[in-house]
Amino acid sequence: MKRQPIRCDLALPNLRTVALPQQRSHYAAVANWLRRYRPPAGGSNRELVRGHLEAFHHLCQAYDWGRASQILTAQMDTPIGGELHNQLFQWGYYPEQIQLYGALLHRGDVALDAVCYTGLGNAYDAMGDFATALRHHQKALELARLHGDRLPGLWQVKGRALGNIGNAYSSLGEYCKALDFYQQHLSIARERGSRHGEGQALGSIGNAYRLLGQYPQAVDYLERRLEIARELEDVVGESIALGNLGATHLMMGDFATAIAHLTRQLDLAQAIGYRDGEGRALGNLGLVYQAMGRYEEALPCLERLLQIAQETGALEAEARARAGLGTVLFKLDRPREAVVHHRVQLELARAIGDREVERAAILLRNATRSPL
């Protein structure tokens, strides 16, 4: 029978030593979920880790925050490894992440709070709630600055928080402000000799230059980001760098290079189950084919992006998918369907507070309007 792909040797207390009956009940449930649960054949990724997620919630009910945090950070036997909470992000299970972090926030030490604030920020950012993401990343930065002298390891939290704050500002359309935070992240990474942090910061700077329309600078930074990711065998980082390079070459009109980068990004993301990377690759491939007038090829890419966005609850990705679908369907002489997508896109843009997307949605809706 298939076992859960998690390495977590959790030592549970002897039930005879637990005084409260309710706690004994929860510990017995933890033992059952960890020792007896087996995921069904062909089950989803969520079912692969269900035993540990259920055990986590029972531990919280038993007020055993220490053991619950051990499950949160349990190591995964998956293509990219890492800890359980980060694997949930790669799989696109953002609501599950938010539940885990919310249960442990302020229940442990400063380092655990930093993990929770960072994870909450990343999850909300992926779901399109950029203002909430920004608040959580600012909390992580505040912790790092407040306790950095006492806990030297928090410099990594500080660097990530600066980069993540930059990401939130970028998502909100404030690219120059984002660039300032990315430069601070780069300075810390280089000061500490962190190649991983340096690569992340270089990629973020390159992406900011892309969004500012400064494409040669963007390509320079993104190629350096790609080089470091490959040097470190960082598959997620390589996927992100390829995607941003593909998007940059798309904006430069170099469609062949864009397709090559985005196809490689798609292959990598699918191989490791990186849902956000898969969705972004599909969305950008849809844009490339759309720009080339190859609407029949763009359509399945955008439909798949929409499916991923709806499965993961990523509203900003859903808005992008519906924008592309509306335009492509209009070009394919299917105006009624196009109008529906643009109408939903407008609702999503308003829900996530994206004024730029909202204005574009109104223009596209008006352009594709047809009598119903």
Backbone torsions as a table, in degrees:
resi	resn	phi	psi	omega
1	MET	NA	146.1	-175.1
2	LYS	-74.1	131.3	178.7
3	ARG	-96.2	161.8	178.4
4	GLN	-70.0	139.2	-175.4
5	PRO	-82.8	53.1	-176.1
6	ILE	-132.0	135.9	173.8
7	ARG	-101.5	100.5	-177.2
8	CYS	-147.0	97.8	179.0
9	ASP	-90.5	86.8	-175.1
10	LEU	-92.6	117.9	178.4
11	ALA	-86.9	114.6	-178.7
12	LEU	-94.6	152.1	179.4
13	PRO	-70.8	153.8	172.6
14	ASN	-65.1	124.8	-175.2
15	LEU	-59.7	-26.8	179.9
16	ARG	-67.1	-21.9	-178.1
17	THR	-92.2	-4.6	-179.0
18	VAL	-89.5	119.7	-171.8
19	ALA	-73.7	-44.1	-173.2
20	LEU	-83.5	128.9	179.7
21	PRO	-57.8	-39.0	-178.7
22	GLN	-64.2	-40.0	177.7
23	GLN	-65.6	-40.6	178.4
24	ARG	-59.4	-40.1	179.3
25	SER	-61.8	-42.6	-179.5
26	HIS	-69.1	-39.6	178.3
27	TYR	-65.9	-36.2	177.0
28	ALA	-64.4	-38.8	177.8
29	ALA	-66.1	-39.2	177.3
30	VAL	-59.0	-47.0	-179.1
31	ALA	-61.1	-42.0	179.7
32	ASN	-62.7	-46.2	-178.2
33	TRP	-65.3	-38.3	-177.1
34	LEU	-78.0	-33.6	-172.6
35	ARG	-98.8	-27.2	-172.9
36	ARG	-110.8	-22.6	-176.3
37	TYR	-70.8	135.0	172.7
38	ARG	-130.7	129.2	-179.9
39	PRO	-66.3	146.1	179.5
40	PRO	-68.7	150.7	177.4
41	ALA	-61.7	132.3	179.7
42	GLY	73.8	13.9	-179.3
43	GLY	-73.5	170.7	-180.0
44	SER	-74.3	169.2	175.9
45	ASN	-61.8	-35.2	178.2
46	ARG	-61.1	-39.7	179.2
47	GLU	-69.0	-27.7	177.0
48	LEU	-60.9	-34.5	-175.6
49	VAL	-111.4	10.6	-175.7
50	ARG	-58.6	-40.5	-178.8
51	GLY	-56.2	-43.9	-179.2
52	HIS	-74.1	-34.6	177.2
53	LEU	-65.7	-41.7	177.5
54	GLU	-64.9	-42.1	178.1
55	ALA	-61.1	-40.4	178.2
56	PHE	-56.4	-48.6	-176.1
57	HIS	-67.3	-34.8	176.1
58	HIS	-67.8	-37.6	177.1
59	LEU	-63.7	-38.4	176.6
60	CYS	-64.5	-38.8	177.0
61	GLN	-64.6	-27.1	177.4
62	ALA	-88.7	4.7	-179.1
63	TYR	60.0	29.5	179.4
64	ASP	-100.9	78.6	-174.3
65	TRP	-69.6	-30.7	-179.4
66	GLY	-63.7	-49.0	179.2
67	ARG	-69.6	-34.1	176.7
68	ALA	-61.6	-40.2	179.3
69	SER	-68.0	-28.3	175.5
70	GLN	-64.6	-36.8	177.2
71	ILE	-69.9	-41.2	179.1
72	LEU	-54.3	-40.7	-174.6
73	THR	-103.0	15.0	178.7
74	ALA	-61.6	143.8	-178.2
75	GLN	-80.6	142.3	-176.5
76	MET	-103.2	142.1	170.7
77	ASP	-97.4	74.2	-179.4
78	THR	-130.6	171.7	-176.6
79	PRO	-53.5	-33.8	-179.3
80	ILE	-109.6	-1.3	177.6
81	GLY	62.4	-145.7	-179.3
82	GLY	88.3	-174.9	-176.2
83	GLU	-91.7	157.9	-174.6
84	LEU	-54.4	-46.3	-176.3
85	HIS	-65.0	-34.1	176.8
86	ASN	-73.0	-33.9	177.5
87	GLN	-65.3	-37.5	176.4
88	LEU	-59.4	-37.3	177.7
89	PHE	-65.4	-45.1	-180.0
90	GLN	-60.6	-36.4	179.2
91	TRP	-77.7	-11.0	179.4
92	GLY	86.3	20.2	179.4
93	TYR	-92.6	66.9	-174.7
94	TYR	-67.4	-43.5	178.0
95	PRO	-60.6	-38.1	177.9
96	GLU	-63.1	-41.8	176.1
97	GLN	-57.8	-48.2	-177.2
98	ILE	-59.3	-39.1	177.5
99	GLN	-62.8	-44.5	-179.1
100	LEU	-63.0	-49.9	-178.4
101	TYR	-64.3	-41.3	-180.0
102	GLY	-61.9	-35.2	-179.9
103	ALA	-68.9	-31.4	-174.4
104	LEU	-99.9	-12.9	-177.3
105	LEU	-60.8	128.8	-178.8
106	HIS	68.2	18.5	178.1
107	ARG	-108.0	-2.1	-177.9
108	GLY	-139.0	-144.1	-178.1
109	ASP	-93.0	-176.9	-177.7
110	VAL	-62.0	-40.3	-179.0
111	ALA	-62.1	-40.9	179.1
112	LEU	-66.7	-40.8	177.0
113	ASP	-61.1	-38.2	178.6
114	ALA	-63.6	-41.5	176.6
115	VAL	-60.9	-43.8	-177.6
116	CYS	-66.7	-45.6	-179.8
117	TYR	-63.5	-42.3	179.0
118	THR	-63.2	-46.6	180.0
119	GLY	-64.0	-40.9	177.3
120	LEU	-61.7	-43.6	179.3
121	GLY	-60.8	-44.5	-179.5
122	ASN	-65.9	-39.5	-179.8
123	ALA	-66.0	-45.4	179.9
124	TYR	-66.8	-34.5	176.8
125	ASP	-63.2	-44.3	-179.9
126	ALA	-63.8	-29.9	-179.1
127	MET	-86.6	-2.5	176.3
128	GLY	91.9	5.3	177.5
129	ASP	-95.1	79.1	-169.5
130	PHE	-71.7	-34.1	179.7
131	ALA	-65.3	-43.3	177.6
132	THR	-66.2	-40.1	176.8
133	ALA	-58.0	-45.2	-179.2
134	LEU	-59.6	-43.2	-179.0
135	ARG	-61.7	-41.9	-179.3
136	HIS	-68.8	-39.7	178.2
137	HIS	-67.4	-33.6	175.8
138	GLN	-66.0	-35.2	176.2
139	LYS	-64.9	-41.1	178.2
140	ALA	-62.7	-41.8	178.5
141	LEU	-65.3	-40.1	178.6
142	GLU	-61.2	-43.1	177.2
143	LEU	-61.4	-44.6	-177.7
144	ALA	-63.6	-40.7	-179.8
145	ARG	-71.4	-35.6	-176.9
146	LEU	-73.5	-36.8	-173.6
147	HIS	-114.2	7.1	-175.1
148	GLY	-60.1	-36.6	-179.9
149	ASP	-69.3	-34.9	-178.2
150	ARG	-81.4	-33.3	-178.4
151	LEU	-124.1	88.1	-173.4
152	PRO	-55.7	-29.2	-178.3
153	GLY	-64.8	-12.4	-178.7
154	LEU	-72.5	-4.5	176.3
155	TRP	-62.1	-32.0	177.4
156	GLN	-66.7	-40.1	176.6
157	VAL	-62.1	-41.9	-180.0
158	LYS	-61.8	-45.9	179.9
159	GLY	-61.8	-46.6	179.0
160	ARG	-62.9	-40.8	-178.9
161	ALA	-63.0	-42.1	178.1
162	LEU	-61.4	-44.3	178.2
163	GLY	-64.5	-40.7	-178.9
164	ASN	-70.0	-34.8	174.4
165	ILE	-63.5	-40.5	174.9
166	GLY	-59.2	-41.3	178.4
167	ASN	-61.8	-41.3	-179.6
168	ALA	-64.3	-43.9	177.9
169	TYR	-64.7	-36.5	177.3
170	SER	-63.1	-43.0	178.4
171	SER	-63.4	-29.4	178.6
172	LEU	-85.3	2.1	176.6
173	GLY	86.5	7.3	-179.0
174	GLU	-98.7	75.1	-169.5
175	TYR	-70.8	-36.9	179.5
176	CYS	-67.0	-40.6	176.5
177	LYS	-64.3	-41.0	177.4
178	ALA	-59.6	-42.8	-177.7
179	LEU	-59.8	-37.1	178.8
180	ASP	-63.1	-43.0	178.4
181	PHE	-67.9	-37.1	177.8
182	TYR	-63.4	-39.7	178.6
183	GLN	-64.5	-37.7	176.0
184	GLN	-63.7	-41.0	176.9
185	HIS	-61.0	-44.3	-179.7
186	LEU	-61.9	-41.6	-179.9
187	SER	-61.7	-44.6	179.8
188	ILE	-64.7	-43.9	-178.5
189	ALA	-61.0	-43.8	-179.5
190	ARG	-70.1	-37.4	178.6
191	GLU	-61.6	-37.7	-177.8
192	ARG	-91.7	-3.3	-179.8
193	GLY	70.8	29.7	-179.0
194	SER	-91.9	104.6	179.1
195	ARG	-67.3	-35.4	179.3
196	HIS	-63.8	-47.7	178.6
197	GLY	-64.1	-38.6	178.3
198	GLU	-61.9	-43.6	179.3
199	GLY	-61.7	-44.9	178.8
200	GLN	-59.8	-45.3	-177.7
201	ALA	-65.9	-42.3	178.6
202	LEU	-60.7	-41.8	178.6
203	GLY	-64.0	-41.0	179.9
204	SER	-65.3	-40.9	177.8
205	ILE	-63.1	-43.4	178.8
206	GLY	-61.5	-40.4	179.4
207	ASN	-66.7	-37.2	176.9
208	ALA	-62.8	-42.8	177.7
209	TYR	-63.4	-36.0	176.1
210	ARG	-60.8	-46.1	-178.4
211	LEU	-68.4	-23.9	176.3
212	LEU	-85.4	-2.4	178.8
213	GLY	82.5	12.3	-179.8
214	GLN	-99.7	78.3	-167.6
215	TYR	-69.9	-41.8	178.6
216	PRO	-60.3	-41.4	177.0
217	GLN	-64.0	-39.8	179.8
218	ALA	-60.9	-46.9	-178.9
219	VAL	-60.6	-41.3	-179.2
220	ASP	-59.6	-50.6	-179.4
221	TYR	-66.1	-40.8	-176.9
222	LEU	-69.6	-33.4	176.4
223	GLU	-68.2	-35.1	175.4
224	ARG	-68.1	-36.9	176.3
225	ARG	-62.1	-43.5	-180.0
226	LEU	-63.9	-41.6	179.7
227	GLU	-60.4	-44.3	-179.4
228	ILE	-68.6	-40.2	179.1
229	ALA	-59.8	-43.1	179.0
230	ARG	-69.3	-36.8	177.1
231	GLU	-59.7	-40.3	-177.4
232	LEU	-90.1	0.3	-175.4
233	GLU	54.8	40.6	179.0
234	ASP	-92.0	94.2	-173.4
235	VAL	-67.4	-39.2	177.7
236	VAL	-63.7	-45.4	178.3
237	GLY	-61.6	-39.4	177.7
238	GLU	-63.5	-42.4	179.1
239	SER	-61.2	-44.7	-179.7
240	ILE	-64.1	-43.8	-179.4
241	ALA	-63.1	-43.6	178.4
242	LEU	-61.7	-40.6	179.6
243	GLY	-63.5	-44.4	179.8
244	ASN	-69.4	-35.0	174.4
245	LEU	-64.9	-42.2	178.0
246	GLY	-60.9	-43.7	179.0
247	ALA	-64.0	-36.0	179.3
248	THR	-67.9	-45.0	179.0
249	HIS	-66.2	-30.0	173.3
250	LEU	-60.8	-46.7	-179.7
251	MET	-66.5	-26.6	178.7
252	MET	-83.6	-5.3	179.4
253	GLY	83.7	8.4	179.1
254	ASP	-92.8	80.5	-171.0
255	PHE	-69.2	-35.9	-178.8
256	ALA	-63.0	-45.7	179.1
257	THR	-66.6	-38.6	178.6
258	ALA	-60.5	-46.4	-179.7
259	ILE	-62.6	-40.5	-179.7
260	ALA	-61.6	-46.5	-179.8
261	HIS	-66.2	-44.3	-175.7
262	LEU	-70.2	-34.8	176.8
263	THR	-65.6	-41.1	176.9
264	ARG	-65.3	-41.5	176.2
265	GLN	-58.7	-44.7	-179.2
266	LEU	-61.4	-43.8	179.7
267	ASP	-60.7	-46.0	-179.4
268	LEU	-64.4	-46.0	-177.5
269	ALA	-62.3	-41.7	179.3
270	GLN	-68.3	-34.2	-178.4
271	ALA	-65.8	-32.9	-177.0
272	ILE	-107.0	3.8	178.9
273	GLY	72.1	31.6	-178.8
274	TYR	-88.8	94.6	-169.7
275	ARG	-66.6	-42.1	-179.9
276	ASP	-63.1	-43.8	178.5
277	GLY	-63.8	-39.3	177.0
278	GLU	-61.8	-45.3	-179.4
279	GLY	-64.1	-42.6	-179.5
280	ARG	-65.4	-40.1	178.4
281	ALA	-62.5	-44.9	179.3
282	LEU	-63.7	-42.6	179.8
283	GLY	-62.5	-43.4	-179.4
284	ASN	-72.4	-34.7	173.5
285	LEU	-62.3	-39.7	175.4
286	GLY	-58.7	-40.6	178.5
287	LEU	-66.8	-39.1	178.8
288	VAL	-62.6	-50.1	-179.6
289	TYR	-63.1	-35.3	177.1
290	GLN	-64.0	-44.7	179.8
291	ALA	-63.8	-28.5	179.9
292	MET	-87.6	-2.3	-178.6
293	GLY	78.7	14.4	-179.0
294	ARG	-97.2	69.1	-170.5
295	TYR	-67.9	-33.7	179.4
296	GLU	-64.6	-30.9	177.8
297	GLU	-82.1	-29.6	179.0
298	ALA	-69.5	-35.5	-172.2
299	LEU	-57.5	-51.8	-179.0
300	PRO	-65.0	-31.0	177.0
301	CYS	-62.4	-46.2	-177.4
302	LEU	-72.4	-34.2	176.6
303	GLU	-65.3	-39.5	177.9
304	ARG	-68.1	-39.3	175.8
305	LEU	-59.1	-44.8	179.3
306	LEU	-59.9	-42.0	179.6
307	GLN	-61.2	-46.6	-180.0
308	ILE	-62.8	-44.1	-179.1
309	ALA	-61.1	-42.0	-179.8
310	GLN	-70.8	-34.8	178.5
311	GLU	-68.0	-34.3	-175.9
312	THR	-97.4	-10.2	-178.4
313	GLY	76.4	23.4	-179.4
314	ALA	-86.2	96.5	-172.5
315	LEU	-67.2	-38.9	-179.0
316	GLU	-65.7	-38.4	176.8
317	ALA	-66.6	-37.8	177.1
318	GLU	-64.5	-39.4	178.1
319	ALA	-62.2	-41.5	178.1
320	ARG	-64.2	-41.4	-179.5
321	ALA	-63.5	-44.7	-177.9
322	ARG	-69.0	-33.0	175.8
323	ALA	-61.8	-47.6	179.7
324	GLY	-65.2	-41.6	179.7
325	LEU	-64.2	-40.4	178.8
326	GLY	-60.3	-44.7	-179.3
327	THR	-67.3	-45.0	-178.1
328	VAL	-66.0	-43.1	179.9
329	LEU	-64.9	-34.7	175.8
330	PHE	-63.6	-42.7	179.0
331	LYS	-66.4	-27.9	179.2
332	LEU	-88.9	14.2	177.1
333	ASP	62.7	42.2	175.0
334	ARG	-125.8	63.1	-170.6
335	PRO	-63.7	-35.0	-178.8
336	ARG	-61.6	-43.9	177.3
337	GLU	-66.7	-36.8	179.8
338	ALA	-61.4	-43.4	-178.7
339	VAL	-61.8	-40.3	179.7
340	VAL	-60.6	-45.6	-180.0
341	HIS	-63.9	-42.1	-179.6
342	HIS	-68.2	-32.4	177.2
343	ARG	-65.0	-45.6	178.9
344	VAL	-66.7	-37.8	177.9
345	GLN	-58.9	-42.6	179.6
346	LEU	-62.8	-42.2	178.7
347	GLU	-62.8	-41.7	179.4
348	LEU	-65.9	-42.6	-180.0
349	ALA	-59.7	-40.7	178.2
350	ARG	-69.3	-35.9	-179.1
351	ALA	-65.6	-37.7	-178.0
352	ILE	-94.7	1.0	176.1
353	GLY	71.7	28.3	180.0
354	ASP	-94.8	96.3	-175.1
355	ARG	-66.9	-35.4	-179.5
356	GLU	-65.5	-44.9	177.9
357	VAL	-65.8	-36.7	179.7
358	GLU	-62.7	-44.7	179.4
359	ARG	-63.6	-42.6	179.3
360	ALA	-63.6	-38.2	-179.8
361	ALA	-64.4	-39.5	179.4
362	ILE	-64.5	-43.3	179.3
363	LEU	-63.1	-44.3	-179.6
364	LEU	-67.4	-38.9	178.3
365	ARG	-61.8	-42.8	179.4
366	ASN	-66.4	-36.3	-178.8
367	ALA	-69.4	-29.2	-176.3
368	THR	-105.2	9.1	-177.5
369	ARG	-62.1	136.5	177.8
370	SER	-142.6	155.1	179.4
371	PRO	-65.1	133.5	-178.9
372	LEU	-108.8	NA	NA
